Structures are given as C-alpha cells and as structure tokens.
C-alpha cells in the first residue's frame, strides 16, 4: 500500500509540475528533406499516452482562468481532487470550465490509478493534496473532513 501511495504521489507531482509550468513553445529543429531543408518540431517526451498528455496540456492552458475563478471564491479545490462550483449563481462560463477541468482530471486520474494498481478515489485524494498545497493563498479548499475553508 505504501509503495502504491509513493508511486501515485510521484506521478501526481510530475503531472502537476507539467501543468504549473508555462507552456513551452516547441523548439524548431532543422531537417533535410530530399528537396531541401525544412523545419521539424521537437516533441516533449513525457511517457504519457496521447489522450492523457492532451488532458495535461488543456489543464495547463486553462489554469490561469481556473485560478482567477478560485481567487474570486466561485470555484474551489475539493478533497476528492476535483473542482467544485462554490457559488450557486456562478456563471455558465465558470461551470463549463469546472466541467472541462474535471473531465481532464478524471482522464489523468484513471491513467495514474490503472498504471499503479491504485483505486481511482485514492488517486484523486493524492492529487487533491498536491493541488491544494500548490494553490495560492485564498483559494477555497475542502478538508478531508468535508469542511470548506480558504487556504
């Protein structure tokens, strides 16, 4: 059990580090074609399946907007690793963003859980710990006892 926890924690840290890092432009590499030079782009090797890598990239792209909604208290970080809508009068844009974020988180958690032989729920909780620890001060977070507070 400890071994599984460590592997899931390591994967969560690596993935969350990718999401927190600014999106990097792909570095061009010169290649030679039969008819002359061309440009190719180096692909970052993450070892993640394409579907999971795409989810990571979408999460990275929407992160600034997510943080803005969390700063306003409209969205919060749940103890289960998913984004919660905290205000009943949240805009449809905030709700849609939370749904898209949660869909991508689910794809990532399923992959990490399957890879490590862990449960989906435990994987989400481990991700929640990392996401909440990285969240800026003032972010609404749910404790493991189900109480919401500001970080």
C-alpha positions as CSV (number, residue, x, y, z in Angstrom):
1,X,0.0,0.0,0.0
2,X,2.8,2.4,0.9
3,X,4.5,1.5,-2.4
4,X,1.4,2.3,-4.4
5,X,1.0,5.6,-2.5
6,X,4.6,6.6,-3.3
7,X,4.2,5.8,-7.0
8,X,0.9,7.7,-7.3
9,X,2.4,10.6,-5.4
10,X,5.4,10.7,-7.7
11,X,3.2,10.6,-10.8
12,X,0.9,13.3,-9.3
13,X,3.9,15.5,-8.6
14,X,5.3,15.0,-12.2
15,X,1.9,15.8,-13.8
16,X,1.1,18.8,-11.6
17,X,4.6,20.1,-12.3
18,X,3.9,19.9,-16.0
19,X,0.6,21.8,-15.5
20,X,2.1,24.5,-13.3
21,X,5.0,25.1,-15.8
22,X,4.3,27.7,-18.5
23,X,3.5,26.2,-21.9
24,X,6.7,26.0,-23.8
25,X,7.0,26.7,-27.5
26,X,8.3,23.7,-29.4
27,X,11.9,24.3,-30.4
28,X,12.4,24.1,-34.2
29,X,15.0,21.6,-35.4
30,X,16.5,21.8,-38.9
31,X,15.9,18.7,-41.0
32,X,16.9,17.9,-44.5
33,X,14.3,16.7,-47.0
34,X,15.1,15.2,-50.3
35,X,14.2,18.5,-52.0
36,X,15.8,20.8,-49.4
37,X,15.9,21.9,-45.8
38,X,12.7,22.1,-43.8
39,X,11.6,22.6,-40.2
40,X,10.5,20.0,-37.7
41,X,9.5,20.5,-34.2
42,X,10.8,18.6,-31.2
43,X,8.1,16.8,-29.2
44,X,8.4,16.8,-25.4
45,X,8.7,13.2,-24.3
46,X,6.5,12.7,-21.3
47,X,5.8,9.0,-21.4
48,X,2.1,9.7,-21.1
49,X,-0.5,8.3,-23.6
50,X,-1.6,10.9,-26.1
51,X,-5.1,11.2,-24.5
52,X,-3.6,11.9,-21.1
53,X,-0.9,14.3,-22.5
54,X,-3.7,16.2,-24.2
55,X,-5.6,16.5,-20.9
56,X,-2.4,17.8,-19.2
57,X,-2.0,20.4,-21.9
58,X,-5.6,21.5,-21.7
59,X,-5.3,21.8,-17.9
60,X,-2.1,23.9,-18.3
61,X,-3.9,26.2,-20.8
62,X,-6.9,26.8,-18.6
63,X,-5.0,27.1,-15.4
64,X,-4.9,31.0,-15.3
65,X,-8.7,31.2,-15.7
66,X,-9.2,28.5,-13.1
67,X,-7.0,30.3,-10.6
68,X,-9.0,33.5,-11.3
69,X,-12.3,31.8,-10.5
70,X,-10.8,30.3,-7.4
71,X,-9.4,33.6,-6.3
72,X,-12.9,35.0,-6.5
73,X,-14.3,32.1,-4.5
74,X,-16.5,30.9,-7.3
75,X,-14.7,27.6,-7.7
76,X,-12.7,25.6,-5.1
77,X,-10.5,22.6,-4.8
78,X,-12.3,19.6,-3.4
79,X,-10.7,16.9,-1.2
80,X,-11.5,14.4,-3.9
81,X,-9.2,16.1,-6.4
82,X,-12.0,17.7,-8.4
83,X,-13.0,21.4,-8.9
84,X,-16.2,22.3,-7.1
85,X,-18.6,25.1,-8.0
86,X,-18.8,27.1,-4.8
87,X,-21.4,29.7,-5.7
88,X,-25.0,28.9,-6.7
89,X,-25.1,31.9,-9.0
90,X,-21.8,31.0,-10.8
91,X,-21.7,32.0,-14.5
92,X,-22.1,29.3,-17.2
93,X,-18.5,30.0,-18.2
94,X,-17.3,29.1,-14.7
95,X,-19.4,26.0,-14.6
96,X,-18.3,24.9,-18.0
97,X,-14.6,25.5,-17.1
98,X,-15.1,23.3,-13.9
99,X,-16.7,20.6,-16.0
100,X,-13.9,20.6,-18.6
101,X,-11.2,20.7,-15.9
102,X,-12.9,17.8,-14.0
103,X,-13.2,15.8,-17.2
104,X,-9.5,16.2,-17.9
105,X,-8.6,15.4,-14.3
106,X,-10.7,12.2,-14.5
107,X,-8.7,11.0,-17.6
108,X,-5.5,11.7,-15.8
109,X,-6.6,10.0,-12.5
110,X,-7.8,6.9,-14.3
111,X,-4.5,6.6,-16.1
112,X,-2.4,7.0,-12.9
113,X,-4.7,4.7,-10.9
114,X,-4.5,2.0,-13.6
115,X,-0.8,2.3,-14.1
116,X,-0.1,1.9,-10.3
117,X,-2.8,-0.5,-9.3
118,X,-4.5,2.1,-7.1
119,X,-8.1,3.0,-6.7
120,X,-9.5,5.9,-8.6
121,X,-10.7,7.5,-5.3
122,X,-7.3,7.2,-3.6
123,X,-5.6,8.6,-6.6
124,X,-7.9,11.6,-6.7
125,X,-7.2,12.3,-3.0
126,X,-3.5,12.1,-3.6
127,X,-3.8,14.6,-6.4
128,X,-6.0,16.8,-4.2
129,X,-3.2,17.0,-1.6
130,X,-0.8,18.2,-4.2
131,X,-3.2,20.6,-6.0
132,X,-4.3,22.1,-2.7
133,X,-0.7,22.5,-1.5
134,X,0.1,24.4,-4.7
135,X,-3.0,26.5,-4.6
136,X,-2.5,30.2,-3.9
137,X,-3.5,31.7,-0.6
138,X,-7.2,32.5,-0.5
139,X,-8.2,29.5,-2.6
140,X,-11.3,27.7,-1.3
141,X,-10.2,24.2,-0.3
142,X,-12.2,21.3,1.1
143,X,-10.5,19.5,4.1
144,X,-10.6,15.7,4.3
145,X,-13.4,16.1,6.9
146,X,-15.6,17.9,4.3
147,X,-15.2,21.4,5.7
148,X,-14.5,24.2,3.3
149,X,-12.0,26.9,4.2
150,X,-9.8,29.4,2.5
151,X,-6.2,28.4,2.2
